[in-house]
């Protein structure tokens, strides 16, 4: 499974041209709501010019020339570890990555004259999303440096968004060890290499999605080791002078706030800006805000972000004697609120797209394998059913009026 995920990731990142970025798809959503107009020119941020000699839509990150690293907003502490400090995300322009498959799919649809599919895909491609780095990145220093250099040259001044997904979570139960002490040592080395590659660049980091909620998947003898490993990573990354860091804290439909807060205190929440919610779930934004406030009260008033990338229709619950939440590729879901710092809540720094709409969660509900492969049909589905709902409107069920 790991080998397949690595092959898929390499194909997505380094294959040249539109052929590697999108499948041949029919216009499968003719009844979609009217989509936003296509931009007049190809380019993730049309009002920002790349540095001289740089293609504004490079096919691979390693082809980018050198440019200035983003410096952030003067007078605001990027780390923001003091809960009383100003929101370090406010006033930033977040990087929109033209190497992401969603953007390459958009370019393919434009080139082939498929205006409707292109306008739907543009809803996904135009928004800033986190680039994920993890166990598949064996040359993490090179990949991170290429990514940061590309961000600086394609969109000068824009701040890159980076998700760290290095912990091992390939199983659950049955004495699963998460790779054991040897894997822990490799992960610690990876954290150090990642930090060296980031250096003094102004970035935003989402740290280890799903790492706390899956602690009980490990054998009892390995659970404390997971927390020690995460604490080590927090200690290393928190020293970065211009990094705003949010730690994984699950979602409102997962672990109770008291348990998550205890884990956050153990791994060093006091060293960073705060925590993130809903990174891999489809739960409603308002529910996560309430859950986040309950956690914040238990961790010294820390701030947090909520991932809204694909919770516009909320979760799907299957009724019966035991209600079950469909978390793996649930059907008929939609994009949520676009990334913004205008949340209306003093402790909610931003709504952000931590997870990326259109990536497969595995062989469930029609999803392709391996986990993390690009699935254009799903990205179009999310775009079709996009909303800006914070919570389910009265009269809806599973995100829709009437049966769906």
Long-range contacts (C-beta under 8 A, 24 or more apart in sequence): 1-170, 1-369, 1-370, 1-371, 2-135, 2-136, 2-170, 4-369, 4-370, 5-136, 5-370, 5-371, 5-372, 6-136, 7-370, 8-370, 8-372, 8-373, 9-136, 9-372, 10-136, 12-101, 12-373, 12-374, 13-60, 13-61, 13-99, 14-60, 14-62, 16-59, 16-60, 17-59, 18-104, 18-107, 18-108, 18-111, 20-104, 21-101, 21-104, 21-105, 21-107, 21-108, 21-374, 22-101, 22-104, 22-105, 22-108, 22-109, 22-376, 23-376, 25-117, 25-376, 25-377, 25-380, 27-114, 27-116, 27-117, 28-377, 28-380, 29-116, 29-117, 29-120, 29-380, 29-381, 29-384, 30-116, 32-116, 32-120, 32-383, 32-384, 33-384, 33-386, 35-116, 35-119, 35-120, 35-122, 35-123, 35-383, 36-119, 36-122, 36-123, 37-119, 38-110, 38-115, 38-118, 38-119, 38-122, 39-122, 39-126, 42-107, 42-110, 43-98, 44-96, 44-97, 44-98, 44-103, 44-125, 44-126, 44-154, 44-155, 45-93, 45-96, 45-155, 45-158, 48-93, 48-155, 48-156, 48-157, 48-158, 49-156, 50-153, 50-154, 50-155, 50-156, 51-152, 51-153, 51-156, 54-153, 54-154, 55-154, 56-98, 56-154, 57-98, 57-103, 57-107, 57-154, 58-98, 58-99, 58-150, 58-154, 59-99, 59-104, 60-99, 61-99, 61-143, 61-146, 61-147, 61-149, 61-150, 62-146, 64-146, 64-149, 64-150, 64-152, 64-153, 64-154, 65-149, 65-153, 66-149, 66-152, 66-153, 67-149, 67-152, 67-153, 67-156, 68-152, 68-156, 68-157, 69-148, 69-152, 69-200, 69-201, 69-202, 70-151, 70-152, 70-156, 70-157, 70-158, 70-159, 70-160, 70-201, 70-202, 71-157, 71-202, 71-242, 72-159, 72-202, 72-242, 78-202, 78-241, 78-242, 78-243, 78-244, 79-238, 79-240, 79-241, 79-242, 79-243, 79-244, 79-245, 79-272, 79-273, 80-244, 80-273, 80-274, 80-303, 81-238, 81-270, 81-271, 81-272, 81-273, 83-274, 83-300, 83-301, 83-302, 83-303, 87-303, 87-341, 87-349, 87-350, 88-244, 88-273, 88-349, 89-204, 89-244, 89-305, 89-341, 89-349, 89-350, 90-341, 90-349, 92-159, 92-202, 92-204, 93-155, 93-157, 93-158, 93-159, 94-128, 94-158, 94-159, 94-161, 94-204, 94-339, 95-128, 95-151, 95-155, 95-158, 95-159, 95-160, 95-161, 96-125, 96-126, 96-127, 96-128, 96-129, 96-155, 96-158, 97-128, 97-129, 97-131, 97-151, 98-154, 99-150, 100-125, 100-129, 100-131, 100-356, 101-358, 101-374, 101-376, 102-129, 102-356, 102-357, 102-358, 102-374, 102-379, 105-374, 105-376, 105-379, 117-380, 120-380, 120-383, 120-384, 121-376, 121-379, 121-380, 121-383, 123-335, 123-383, 123-386, 124-335, 124-357, 124-358, 124-379, 124-382, 124-383, 127-338, 127-339, 127-353, 128-161, 128-339, 128-352, 128-353, 129-161, 129-309, 129-353, 129-354, 129-356, 130-161, 130-162, 130-163, 130-204, 130-206, 130-352, 130-353, 130-354, 130-355, 130-356, 131-160, 131-161, 131-162, 131-163, 132-163, 132-165, 132-356, 132-372, 133-162, 133-163, 133-164, 133-165, 133-166, 133-194, 134-164, 134-165, 134-166, 135-165, 135-166, 135-168, 135-190, 137-190, 140-190, 140-193, 140-194, 140-197, 141-193, 141-194, 141-196, 141-197, 142-197, 143-197, 144-194, 144-197, 144-198, 145-197, 148-197, 148-198, 148-201, 148-203, 159-202, 159-203, 159-204, 160-201, 160-203, 160-204, 161-203, 161-204, 161-206, 161-352, 162-198, 162-203, 162-204, 162-205, 162-206, 163-205, 163-206, 163-207, 163-209, 163-279, 163-354, 164-191, 164-194, 164-205, 164-206, 164-207, 164-208, 164-233, 164-237, 165-208, 165-209, 166-190, 166-191, 166-194, 166-208, 166-233, 167-208, 167-211, 167-226, 167-229, 167-230, 169-210, 169-211, 169-214, 169-217, 171-217, 172-214, 172-217, 173-217, 175-219, 176-217, 176-218, 176-219, 176-222, 177-218, 177-219, 177-222, 178-218, 178-222, 178-225, 178-226, 180-222, 181-225, 184-225, 184-229, 187-229, 187-233, 188-229, 188-232, 188-233, 191-232, 191-233, 191-236, 191-237, 192-236, 194-237, 195-236, 195-237, 195-239, 195-240, 198-240, 198-243, 199-240, 200-240, 200-241, 200-242, 201-242, 202-242, 202-243, 203-240, 203-242, 203-243, 203-244, 204-243, 204-244, 204-245, 204-246, 204-352, 205-237, 205-240, 205-243, 205-244, 205-245, 205-246, 206-246, 206-248, 206-276, 206-279, 206-352, 206-354, 207-233, 207-234, 207-237, 207-245, 207-246, 207-247, 207-248, 207-272, 208-233, 208-247, 208-248, 209-248, 209-276, 209-279, 209-280, 209-354, 209-355, 210-248, 210-279, 210-280, 211-248, 212-248, 212-249, 212-250, 212-255, 212-260, 212-263, 212-264, 212-267, 213-248, 213-250, 213-251, 213-254, 213-255, 213-260, 215-263, 227-263, 227-266, 227-267, 230-267, 231-266, 231-267, 231-268, 234-267, 234-268, 234-269, 234-271, 234-272, 235-268, 235-271, 237-272, 238-268, 238-271, 238-272, 244-273, 245-272, 245-273, 246-272, 246-273, 246-274, 246-275, 246-276, 246-304, 246-305, 247-272, 247-274, 247-275, 247-276, 248-275, 248-276, 248-279, 249-275, 249-276, 249-277, 249-292, 249-295, 249-304, 250-277, 251-277, 251-278, 251-279, 251-280, 251-281, 251-283, 251-288, 251-291, 252-277, 252-278, 252-283, 252-284, 252-287, 252-288, 252-290, 252-291, 252-292, 253-281, 253-283, 253-287, 253-315, 253-325, 254-281, 257-291, 257-294, 257-295, 257-298, 258-298, 260-295, 261-295, 261-298, 261-299, 262-298, 264-295, 264-299, 264-302, 265-298, 265-299, 269-299, 269-300, 269-302, 270-299, 270-300, 273-302, 273-303, 273-349, 274-302, 274-303, 274-304, 274-305, 274-349, 275-299, 275-302, 275-304, 276-304, 276-305, 276-306, 276-307, 276-352, 276-354, 277-304, 277-305, 277-306, 277-307, 278-306, 278-307, 278-308, 278-311, 278-354, 279-307, 279-354, 279-355, 280-327, 280-355, 280-361, 281-311, 281-315, 281-327, 282-310, 282-311, 282-313, 282-314, 282-315, 282-316, 282-327, 282-330, 282-333, 283-311, 283-314, 283-315, 284-311, 284-314, 284-315, 284-389, 284-390, 284-391, 284-392, 285-311, 285-336, 285-337, 285-351, 285-389, 285-390, 285-391, 286-390, 286-391, 287-391, 289-345, 289-348, 292-347, 292-348, 293-347, 296-347, 301-347, 302-347, 303-347, 303-348, 303-349, 304-347, 304-348, 304-349, 305-348, 305-349, 305-350, 305-351, 305-352, 305-354, 306-343, 306-348, 306-351, 306-352, 307-351, 307-352, 307-353, 307-354, 307-355, 308-336, 308-337, 308-338, 308-339, 308-351, 308-352, 308-353, 309-335, 309-336, 309-352, 309-353, 309-354, 309-355, 309-356, 309-357, 310-334, 310-335, 310-336, 310-355, 310-357, 310-382, 311-336, 312-336, 312-337, 312-382, 312-385, 312-386, 312-387, 312-388, 312-389, 312-399, 313-385, 313-387, 313-389, 313-398, 313-399, 313-400, 314-389, 314-391, 314-392, 314-398, 314-399, 315-398, 316-398, 316-399, 317-398, 326-365, 327-361, 328-361, 328-362, 328-364, 328-365, 328-367, 329-360, 329-361, 329-362, 329-364, 329-365, 329-366, 329-367, 329-378, 330-365, 331-365, 331-366, 331-381, 332-381, 332-385, 332-398, 332-399, 332-400, 332-404, 333-381, 333-382, 333-385, 333-399, 334-381, 334-382, 334-383, 334-384, 334-385, 334-386, 334-387, 334-399, 335-382, 335-383, 335-385, 335-386, 335-387, 336-386, 336-387, 336-388, 336-389, 337-388, 337-390, 338-388, 357-382, 357-383, 358-382
